[in-house]
Amino acid sequence: MVRIPRRLAPLTLVGVLALAGCSDGTPADDDTPATAPATVATTTAPATAAPTATASAAPTDAPTPTPPPAPTTTPDPVVSDPVMPALHSKTYEQARAELTRRGLSPARLTAAAQHKDVTLSRDHGSWYICDTSPRPGGPLPAATTVTVRLAKDFSDCTTSFHGYLYEKNDPASTS
């Protein structure tokens, strides 16, 4: 006896039925030709496979399956959220220009001081961006506000005493 792996059993059954001249599992008489079923589901043939030799031997009065019509409209492309640009080390005005260039409203931009002991001046267009929220490269949904943390000098971006620019203003400082 020949052992057939379980995953090949359906294909083997189809092959045996085809060799025996059966289309639906019943033997066909020599006087009446076998008719192909209207739809045949297989796991190996694609849906657009060409008819087989047994299908062409079917009588002409048998209905032939027609493939479904191809869609005539193209689906709308998936519009994803824009990506947060890298604004670190740019000035506030350069950040506004970058958002405008990317088609984003500069009104979404909110400025805050990088340090707790620094007051953001009204004219902070030349101040440097130390940090942004959301992070660069992340999604930027339409309702998200972009917050930038600014410092007057770029070198101040890396200076911090528990969130303060000057150590003397840090309450945890002992000096």
Stockholm file with secondary structure:
# STOCKHOLM 1.0

chainA/1-175         MVRIPRRLAPLTLVGVLALAGCSDGTPADDDTPATAPATVATTTAPATAAPTATASAAPTDAPTPTPPPAPTTTPDPVVSDPVMPALHSKTYEQARAELTRRGLSPARLTAAAQHKDVTLSRDHGSWYICDTSPRPGGPLPAATTVTVRLAKDFSDCTTSFHGYLYEKNDPASTS
#=GR chainA/1-175 SS CCCCCGGGHHHHHHHHHHHHTCSSSSCCCSSSCCCCCSCCCCSSSCTTCCCCHHHHTSCTTSCCCCCCCCCCSCCCCCCCCCBCCCCTTSBHHHHHHHHHHTTCCGGGEEEEESSTTCCCCSCCTTCEEEEEESCTTSBCCTTCCEEEEEESSGGGGGCCBTTBSSGGGCTTCCC
#=GC SS_cons         CCCCCGGGHHHHHHHHHHHHTCSSSSCCCSSSCCCCCSCCCCSSSCTTCCCCHHHHTSCTTSCCCCCCCCCCSCCCCCCCCCBCCCCTTSBHHHHHHHHHHTTCCGGGEEEEESSTTCCCCSCCTTCEEEEEESCTTSBCCTTCCEEEEEESSGGGGGCCBTTBSSGGGCTTCCC
//
